Amino acid sequence: MSYLNTKTNPIILDVVIFIVRLFVGFAMISHGFPKLQTLINGGEIQFYDFLGLGSTVSLILTVFAEFVCSIFIILGLFTRVAAGFLLFTMIIAGFVVHGADPFDKRELSLLYLSIYLIIISVGAGKFSVDHMIEKRRRASDW
C-alpha cells in the first residue's frame, strides 16, 4: 500500500462529510441557541451592529445563520447556501468583531470559517437531503 496515493474512497469521504456536518452543525447550534433565547426574551439587545442596520437586525441575522443554517447543515439541506451564510458570519466574527483581539479569541471563528469553506467546496455528500433531492430529480428527468 502506498501512503502517497492521492485517491480518496468516495464512501469514506461521504461518511467523513456526514460526521463533520453533524459535529459542526450541533457545535454551532450551541452558539446560536443562547442568541435565539436573547432574541425571544426581549429586553434591551446589545449586539455588534455589523451592517449598520441596528443591533436587533444584526442579532436576527446571526441567529438565522448560527441556529437555522446549522439545522440545514445537519440535515444536508441547502447545504452550500447555508454554509455560505455561516461563512459570512464567521468572517464578520473573526475579522471584524474580534479583529483587534489576540489570535486565541479569533481562533474558533476562523476554524469554523475553514470548515464552512470545505463544506461549500465538497457539498453535503451522499448522506444528505440535498443528495436525495438530486437523485429524485435525476430520476424524473428520464
MARDOLUM-606481 format. One line per 10 residues: number of its first residue (from 1); for each residue x, y, z of N, C-alpha, C, O, CB. Coordinates in Angstrom, 2 decimals. Glycine has a CB too. Example, Ala and Ser with C-alpha at 12.3 -4.5 7.8 and 13.67 -1.06 7.14 Angstrom:
residues 2
1> 13.19:-5.69:7.80:12.30:-4.50:7.80:13.20:-3.30:7.80:14.24:-3.32:8.46:11.31:-4.47:9.05; 12.85:-2.25:7.08:13.67:-1.06:7.14:12.90:0.03:7.87:13.41:1.14:8.04:14.08:-0.60:5.72
This chain:
residues 142
1> 0.84:-1.18:0.00:0.00:0.00:0.00:0.89:1.24:0.00:1.81:1.36:0.80:-0.96:0.00:1.21; 0.59:2.13:-0.89:1.36:3.36:-0.99:0.71:4.45:-0.13:-0.49:4.68:-0.22:1.46:3.83:-2.46; 1.50:5.09:0.68:0.99:6.17:1.51:0.92:7.48:0.74:0.41:8.48:1.25:1.86:6.35:2.74; 1.42:7.47:-0.48:1.36:8.66:-1.31:0.19:8.64:-2.27:0.07:9.52:-3.12:2.65:8.82:-2.07; -0.67:7.63:-2.15:-1.84:7.52:-3.00:-2.77:8.71:-2.75:-3.16:8.95:-1.60:-2.58:6.18:-2.76; -3.12:9.44:-3.78:-3.96:10.63:-3.62:-5.43:10.37:-3.88:-6.25:11.28:-3.75:-3.48:11.72:-4.53; -5.79:9.13:-4.24:-7.19:8.81:-4.48:-7.91:8.64:-3.14:-7.36:8.10:-2.18:-7.34:7.53:-5.33; -9.14:9.12:-3.11:-9.96:9.02:-1.90:-11.13:8.11:-2.18:-11.79:8.21:-3.21:-10.44:10.42:-1.44; -11.39:7.21:-1.25:-12.54:6.33:-1.35:-13.80:7.18:-1.19:-13.96:7.84:-0.17:-12.48:5.19:-0.29; -14.69:7.17:-2.20:-15.88:8.03:-2.13:-16.79:7.74:-0.94:-17.39:8.66:-0.39:-16.67:7.89:-3.40
11> -16.89:6.49:-0.54:-17.75:6.14:0.61:-17.16:6.73:1.89:-17.89:7.29:2.72:-17.89:4.59:0.74; -15.85:6.60:2.05:-15.21:7.17:3.24:-15.38:8.68:3.25:-15.66:9.27:4.30:-13.69:6.80:3.28; -15.22:9.31:2.09:-15.41:10.76:2.00:-16.83:11.16:2.40:-17.01:12.13:3.14:-15.10:11.25:0.58; -17.83:10.43:1.91:-19.22:10.74:2.27:-19.48:10.56:3.76:-20.20:11.36:4.36:-20.17:9.86:1.48; -18.91:9.54:4.36:-19.06:9.32:5.81:-18.39:10.44:6.59:-18.96:10.95:7.56:-18.47:7.95:6.22; -17.20:10.84:6.17:-16.48:11.91:6.87:-17.24:13.23:6.74:-17.37:13.97:7.72:-15.05:12.06:6.30; -17.74:13.53:5.55:-18.51:14.76:5.36:-19.75:14.73:6.25:-20.09:15.75:6.86:-18.92:14.92:3.87; -20.42:13.59:6.33:-21.60:13.45:7.18:-21.24:13.72:8.65:-21.95:14.47:9.33:-22.21:12.05:7.03; -20.17:13.12:9.13:-19.75:13.30:10.52:-19.38:14.76:10.79:-19.75:15.31:11.82:-18.55:12.38:10.86; -18.65:15.37:9.87:-18.26:16.77:10.03:-19.49:17.66:10.04:-19.59:18.58:10.86:-17.30:17.20:8.91
21> -20.44:17.40:9.13:-21.67:18.20:9.10:-22.42:18.10:10.42:-22.88:19.10:10.95:-22.57:17.74:7.96; -22.54:16.87:10.95:-23.24:16.70:12.23:-22.52:17.43:13.35:-23.14:18.17:14.12:-23.36:15.21:12.57; -21.22:17.23:13.44:-20.47:17.84:14.53:-20.50:19.36:14.47:-20.82:20.02:15.45:-19.03:17.35:14.52; -20.16:19.91:13.30:-20.08:21.36:13.20:-21.47:21.99:13.31:-21.61:23.09:13.83:-19.41:21.77:11.86; -22.49:21.29:12.83:-23.85:21.80:12.96:-24.30:21.90:14.41:-24.80:22.94:14.84:-24.81:20.92:12.20; -24.12:20.81:15.15:-24.52:20.83:16.56:-23.64:21.77:17.38:-24.12:22.42:18.31:-24.46:19.43:17.15; -22.36:21.84:17.04:-21.46:22.75:17.76:-21.88:24.20:17.54:-21.87:25.00:18.48:-20.01:22.55:17.31; -22.24:24.55:16.31:-22.64:25.93:16.04:-24.01:26.24:16.64:-24.25:27.38:17.06:-22.66:26.19:14.54; -24.89:25.26:16.69:-26.19:25.49:17.35:-25.97:25.90:18.81:-26.73:26.71:19.34:-27.08:24.21:17.27; -24.95:25.34:19.44:-24.68:25.71:20.83:-24.26:27.18:20.96:-24.34:27.74:22.05:-23.59:24.81:21.41
31> -23.82:27.80:19.87:-23.52:29.24:19.89:-24.76:30.05:19.52:-24.96:31.16:20.02:-22.36:29.56:18.90; -25.59:29.49:18.65:-26.77:30.22:18.18:-27.95:30.18:19.13:-28.73:31.13:19.19:-27.19:29.68:16.88; -28.09:29.08:19.89:-29.24:28.95:20.78:-29.30:30.03:21.87:-30.37:30.58:22.09:-29.22:27.59:21.43; -28.19:30.35:22.54:-28.27:31.44:23.53:-28.65:32.78:22.89:-29.34:33.60:23.50:-26.93:31.59:24.26; -28.20:33.00:21.66:-28.58:34.24:20.96:-30.06:34.22:20.62:-30.73:35.25:20.69:-27.73:34.41:19.67; -30.58:33.06:20.25:-32.02:32.91:19.99:-32.82:33.21:21.25:-33.84:33.89:21.20:-32.34:31.49:19.46; -32.36:32.70:22.39:-33.05:32.96:23.66:-33.04:34.45:23.99:-34.03:34.98:24.48:-32.40:32.17:24.79; -31.93:35.11:23.73:-31.84:36.56:23.95:-32.87:37.29:23.10:-33.52:38.23:23.55:-30.43:37.09:23.64; -33.00:36.84:21.86:-33.96:37.45:20.94:-35.40:37.22:21.40:-36.22:38.14:21.36:-33.77:36.89:19.53; -35.70:36.01:21.84:-37.05:35.66:22.27:-37.43:36.35:23.57:-38.56:36.79:23.74:-37.18:34.14:22.43
41> -36.47:36.45:24.50:-36.75:37.03:25.81:-37.06:38.52:25.75:-37.65:39.07:26.68:-35.59:36.81:26.72; -36.68:39.17:24.66:-36.93:40.60:24.54:-35.96:41.39:25.39:-34.86:40.91:25.70:-38.37:40.94:24.95; -36.35:42.56:25.76:-35.46:43.42:26.54:-34.45:44.12:25.65:-34.53:44.05:24.42:-34.74:42.61:27.61; -33.51:44.78:26.28:-32.50:45.52:25.54:-31.49:44.56:24.91:-30.95:43.67:25.57:-31.78:46.52:26.46; -31.27:44.75:23.63:-30.33:43.90:22.90:-29.04:44.69:22.68:-29.04:45.74:22.05:-30.94:43.42:21.55; -27.97:44.15:23.20:-26.65:44.73:22.97:-25.86:43.73:22.14:-25.32:42.75:22.66:-25.93:45.07:24.33; -25.79:44.00:20.85:-25.12:43.10:19.93:-24.39:43.93:18.90:-24.80:45.05:18.59:-26.13:42.12:19.25; -23.31:43.40:18.38:-22.50:44.12:17.41:-23.32:44.41:16.15:-23.89:43.50:15.56:-21.23:43.32:17.06; -23.37:45.66:15.74:-24.11:46.08:14.55:-23.17:46.07:13.36:-22.53:47.08:13.06:-24.76:47.49:14.76; -23.08:44.92:12.67:-22.07:44.78:11.62:-22.50:45.30:10.25:-21.65:45.49:9.38:-21.70:43.35:11.50
51> -23.78:45.52:10.04:-24.23:46.02:8.73:-24.81:47.43:8.83:-25.25:47.99:7.82:-25.27:45.08:8.15; -24.81:48.01:9.99:-25.39:49.33:10.17:-26.91:49.32:10.18:-27.54:50.36:10.00:-24.90:50.24:9.09; -27.51:48.16:10.39:-28.97:48.02:10.40:-29.54:47.99:11.81:-30.75:47.89:11.98:-29.38:46.76:9.67; -28.70:48.09:12.79:-29.14:48.05:14.18:-28.78:46.73:14.85:-28.59:45.71:14.19:-30.63:48.29:14.26; -28.70:46.76:16.15:-28.32:45.58:16.92:-29.33:44.45:16.79:-28.95:43.29:16.71:-28.16:45.95:18.38; -30.61:44.79:16.77:-31.65:43.76:16.70:-31.60:43.02:15.37:-31.66:41.79:15.35:-33.03:44.38:16.89; -31.49:43.74:14.26:-31.42:43.10:12.95:-30.14:42.26:12.84:-30.18:41.15:12.30:-31.46:44.16:11.82; -29.04:42.78:13.35:-27.78:42.02:13.32:-27.91:40.73:14.12:-27.41:39.68:13.70:-26.64:42.87:13.88; -28.57:40.80:15.27:-28.78:39.60:16.08:-29.70:38.61:15.35:-29.44:37.41:15.38:-29.38:39.97:17.45; -30.75:39.10:14.72:-31.66:38.21:13.97:-30.90:37.50:12.86:-31.06:36.29:12.68:-32.84:39.02:13.37
61> -30.07:38.23:12.11:-29.30:37.62:11.03:-28.29:36.59:11.56:-28.08:35.55:10.95:-28.56:38.70:10.24; -27.70:36.89:12.70:-26.75:35.96:13.30:-27.45:34.71:13.81:-26.94:33.61:13.65:-25.99:36.63:14.45; -28.62:34.87:14.41:-29.42:33.72:14.86:-29.82:32.87:13.66:-29.76:31.64:13.71:-30.68:34.18:15.64; -30.24:33.52:12.56:-30.58:32.78:11.35:-29.39:31.94:10.90:-29.54:30.75:10.59:-31.02:33.73:10.23; -28.22:32.54:10.86:-27.03:31.81:10.41:-26.65:30.71:11.40:-26.54:29.54:11.02:-25.85:32.76:10.21; -26.46:31.07:12.65:-25.91:30.13:13.62:-26.90:29.06:14.06:-26.48:27.95:14.42:-25.43:30.88:14.83; -28.18:29.35:14.04:-29.16:28.36:14.50:-29.86:27.68:13.33:-29.79:26.46:13.19:-30.19:29.03:15.42; -30.54:28.46:12.49:-31.32:27.89:11.40:-30.41:27.23:10.36:-30.65:26.09:9.96:-32.17:28.98:10.74; -29.38:27.94:9.93:-28.49:27.36:8.91:-27.73:26.15:9.45:-27.37:25.26:8.67:-27.50:28.42:8.43; -27.48:26.11:10.73:-26.85:24.92:11.32:-27.76:23.71:11.23:-27.29:22.59:11.01:-26.47:25.19:12.78
71> -29.05:23.92:11.40:-30.00:22.82:11.22:-29.96:22.33:9.78:-29.98:21.13:9.53:-31.44:23.27:11.60; -29.90:23.28:8.83:-29.78:22.90:7.42:-28.50:22.11:7.16:-28.51:21.14:6.39:-29.81:24.14:6.53; -27.40:22.51:7.79:-26.12:21.80:7.63:-26.26:20.37:8.16:-25.81:19.42:7.51:-24.97:22.56:8.37; -26.87:20.21:9.32:-27.05:18.88:9.91:-27.87:17.99:8.98:-27.53:16.83:8.74:-27.73:18.99:11.29; -28.96:18.54:8.45:-29.83:17.77:7.56:-29.20:17.56:6.17:-29.57:16.63:5.45:-31.16:18.47:7.42; -28.28:18.42:5.82:-27.75:18.38:4.47:-28.74:18.95:3.49:-28.85:18.47:2.36:-27.38:16.95:4.09; -29.47:19.97:3.90:-30.49:20.61:3.09:-30.04:22.04:2.78:-29.71:22.80:3.69:-31.88:20.60:3.81; -30.02:22.39:1.50:-29.49:23.71:1.07:-28.10:23.92:1.68:-27.77:25.02:2.13:-30.45:24.87:1.50; -27.30:22.89:1.67:-26.06:22.86:2.44:-25.08:23.95:2.03:-24.55:24.66:2.89:-25.40:21.52:2.28; -24.84:24.10:0.75:-23.87:25.10:0.31:-24.35:26.51:0.61:-23.55:27.36:1.00:-23.58:24.96:-1.18
81> -25.62:26.78:0.43:-26.17:28.10:0.73:-26.09:28.37:2.24:-25.67:29.45:2.65:-27.64:28.21:0.24; -26.48:27.40:3.04:-26.41:27.55:4.50:-24.98:27.77:4.96:-24.72:28.61:5.82:-27.00:26.32:5.20; -24.05:27.02:4.38:-22.64:27.19:4.73:-22.14:28.57:4.30:-21.25:29.14:4.93:-21.78:26.09:4.07; -22.71:29.10:3.22:-22.34:30.46:2.79:-22.74:31.51:3.81:-21.97:32.41:4.10:-22.98:30.78:1.44; -23.97:31.40:4.35:-24.39:32.32:5.41:-23.50:32.19:6.64:-23.11:33.19:7.25:-25.86:32.06:5.79; -23.17:30.95:6.99:-22.32:30.74:8.16:-20.89:31.22:7.90:-20.25:31.76:8.80:-22.30:29.25:8.53; -20.41:31.04:6.69:-19.09:31.54:6.32:-19.04:33.05:6.48:-18.09:33.58:7.07:-18.74:31.15:4.87; -20.05:33.75:5.97:-20.11:35.20:6.11:-20.13:35.62:7.58:-19.43:36.55:7.97:-21.34:35.76:5.39; -20.92:34.92:8.38:-21.00:35.22:9.81:-19.65:35.03:10.49:-19.26:35.83:11.34:-22.05:34.33:10.48; -18.93:33.97:10.12:-17.62:33.73:10.73:-16.56:34.72:10.24:-15.63:35.04:10.97:-17.17:32.30:10.44
91> -16.70:35.21:9.01:-15.80:36.26:8.52:-15.98:37.52:9.37:-15.01:38.15:9.79:-16.05:36.57:7.02; -17.25:37.87:9.61:-17.54:39.05:10.45:-17.02:38.82:11.87:-16.40:39.71:12.45:-19.06:39.34:10.47; -17.28:37.64:12.43:-16.83:37.36:13.80:-15.30:37.37:13.89:-14.74:37.96:14.81:-17.37:35.99:14.27; -14.64:36.71:12.95:-13.19:36.55:13.04:-12.39:37.78:12.68:-11.34:38.04:13.27:-12.77:35.45:12.18; -12.87:38.55:11.70:-12.07:39.66:11.20:-12.59:41.04:11.59:-11.85:42.02:11.54:-11.98:39.59:9.72; -13.87:41.14:11.98:-14.42:42.44:12.34:-14.64:42.52:13.86:-14.06:43.36:14.54:-15.74:42.69:11.58; -15.51:41.62:14.38:-15.83:41.68:15.80:-14.59:41.42:16.66:-14.33:42.15:17.62:-16.93:40.65:16.14; -13.82:40.40:16.31:-12.62:40.05:17.07:-11.34:40.44:16.33:-10.27:39.92:16.63:-12.60:38.56:17.38; -11.45:41.33:15.37:-10.32:41.71:14.54:-9.13:42.26:15.32:-7.98:42.00:14.95:-10.75:42.73:13.54; -9.38:42.99:16.37:-8.30:43.59:17.16:-7.88:42.69:18.32:-6.92:43.00:19.03:-8.73:44.95:17.68
101> -8.58:41.60:18.51:-8.29:40.70:19.62:-7.09:39.80:19.28:-6.75:39.65:18.10:-9.52:39.84:19.96; -6.46:39.21:20.30:-5.39:38.26:20.02:-5.94:37.01:19.31:-7.14:36.77:19.31:-4.68:37.85:21.33; -5.04:36.25:18.72:-5.44:35.11:17.90:-6.31:34.12:18.66:-7.24:33.55:18.08:-4.21:34.41:17.37; -6.03:33.89:19.94:-6.82:32.90:20.68:-8.29:33.28:20.79:-9.14:32.40:20.98:-6.23:32.71:22.07; -8.62:34.56:20.68:-10.03:35.00:20.68:-10.68:34.80:19.31:-11.89:34.62:19.21:-10.13:36.49:21.11; -9.87:34.84:18.25:-10.38:34.71:16.88:-10.31:33.29:16.36:-10.93:32.96:15.35:-9.61:35.62:15.95; -9.57:32.46:17.04:-9.26:31.12:16.55:-10.51:30.29:16.24:-10.58:29.66:15.19:-8.42:30.39:17.55; -11.47:30.27:17.13:-12.65:29.43:16.94:-13.44:29.85:15.70:-13.86:29.00:14.91:-13.54:29.48:18.18; -13.65:31.15:15.55:-14.41:31.60:14.37:-13.64:31.30:13.09:-14.25:31.01:12.07:-14.72:33.11:14.47; -12.32:31.37:13.11:-11.52:31.06:11.93:-11.53:29.56:11.62:-11.49:29.17:10.45:-10.09:31.54:12.11
111> -11.57:28.73:12.65:-11.70:27.28:12.42:-13.06:26.95:11.80:-13.14:26.17:10.85:-11.52:26.51:13.75; -14.13:27.54:12.33:-15.44:27.35:11.73:-15.43:27.83:10.27:-15.97:27.16:9.39:-16.53:28.10:12.54; -14.83:28.98:10.04:-14.74:29.53:8.70:-14.10:28.53:7.74:-14.60:28.33:6.63:-13.94:30.84:8.71; -13.01:27.92:8.16:-12.33:26.95:7.29:-13.19:25.71:7.03:-13.18:25.16:5.92:-10.99:26.53:7.91; -13.94:25.28:8.02:-14.82:24.12:7.83:-15.95:24.46:6.87:-16.32:23.64:6.02:-15.41:23.65:9.19; -16.50:25.67:6.98:-17.56:26.06:6.05:-17.04:26.21:4.63:-17.76:25.93:3.67:-18.20:27.37:6.50; -15.80:26.65:4.47:-15.19:26.69:3.14:-15.11:25.28:2.53:-15.39:25.09:1.35:-13.77:27.31:3.21; -14.75:24.32:3.35:-14.67:22.94:2.87:-16.06:22.43:2.51:-16.23:21.79:1.47:-14.03:22.02:3.94; -17.05:22.70:3.34:-18.41:22.24:3.06:-18.93:22.87:1.76:-19.58:22.19:0.96:-19.35:22.58:4.24; -18.67:24.15:1.56:-19.08:24.79:0.31:-18.38:24.12:-0.88:-18.99:23.94:-1.93:-18.75:26.31:0.33
121> -17.12:23.76:-0.70:-16.35:23.16:-1.80:-16.80:21.74:-2.15:-16.93:21.41:-3.32:-14.89:23.13:-1.44; -17.04:20.91:-1.14:-17.35:19.50:-1.41:-18.84:19.18:-1.39:-19.25:18.14:-1.89:-16.66:18.63:-0.39; -19.66:20.07:-0.84:-21.08:19.82:-0.78:-21.47:18.97:0.42:-20.67:18.75:1.33:-21.54:19.15:-2.04; -22.70:18.50:0.40:-23.27:17.78:1.54:-22.91:16.31:1.57:-23.02:15.67:2.62:-24.76:17.93:1.55; -22.50:15.76:0.45:-22.20:14.33:0.40:-23.44:13.49:0.17:-24.55:14.01:0.02:-21.52:13.90:1.68; -23.22:12.20:0.14:-24.28:11.25:-0.20:-25.35:11.12:0.89:-26.52:10.87:0.59:-23.68:9.89:-0.46; -24.96:11.30:2.12:-25.89:11.12:3.24:-26.52:12.47:3.61:-26.24:13.02:4.67:-25.17:10.50:4.47; -27.36:12.99:2.71:-27.95:14.30:2.90:-29.28:14.39:2.17:-29.57:13.61:1.27:-27.00:15.39:2.42; -30.08:15.35:2.58:-31.34:15.62:1.89:-31.04:16.17:0.49:-31.75:15.84:-0.46:-32.21:16.62:2.71; -30.01:16.99:0.37:-29.62:17.50:-0.94:-29.39:16.37:-1.94:-29.83:16.45:-3.08:-28.35:18.36:-0.82
131> -28.70:15.33:-1.50:-28.42:14.19:-2.38:-29.72:13.47:-2.76:-29.89:13.07:-3.91:-27.45:13.20:-1.71; -30.62:13.30:-1.79:-31.90:12.64:-2.08:-32.71:13.46:-3.09:-33.33:12.89:-3.99:-32.71:12.44:-0.78; -32.72:14.78:-2.95:-33.45:15.64:-3.88:-32.83:15.54:-5.27:-33.55:15.40:-6.27:-33.43:17.12:-3.40; -31.51:15.59:-5.34:-30.83:15.50:-6.64:-31.07:14.14:-7.29:-31.27:14.06:-8.51:-29.32:15.74:-6.47; -31.05:13.09:-6.50:-31.29:11.73:-7.01:-32.71:11.62:-7.57:-32.92:11.05:-8.64:-31.07:10.68:-5.89; -33.68:12.16:-6.86:-35.07:12.12:-7.31:-35.25:12.98:-8.57:-35.98:12.61:-9.49:-36.01:12.60:-6.19; -34.58:14.13:-8.60:-34.67:15.00:-9.78:-34.10:14.33:-11.02:-34.67:14.42:-12.10:-33.95:16.31:-9.52; -32.95:13.66:-10.85:-32.34:12.93:-11.98:-33.23:11.80:-12.46:-33.31:11.53:-13.66:-30.98:12.38:-11.58; -33.91:11.13:-11.52:-34.79:10.02:-11.87:-36.01:10.52:-12.65:-36.51:9.81:-13.53:-35.23:9.27:-10.62; -36.49:11.70:-12.33:-37.67:12.23:-13.02:-37.33:12.82:-14.38:-38.22:13.06:-15.20:-38.35:13.28:-12.15
141> -36.03:13.07:-14.65:-35.61:13.60:-15.94:-35.70:12.55:-17.03:-35.66:12.90:-18.21:-34.20:14.14:-15.85; -35.82:11.29:-16.69:-35.87:10.23:-17.70:-37.17:10.32:-18.35:-37.47:9.53:-19.25:-35.65:8.84:-17.12
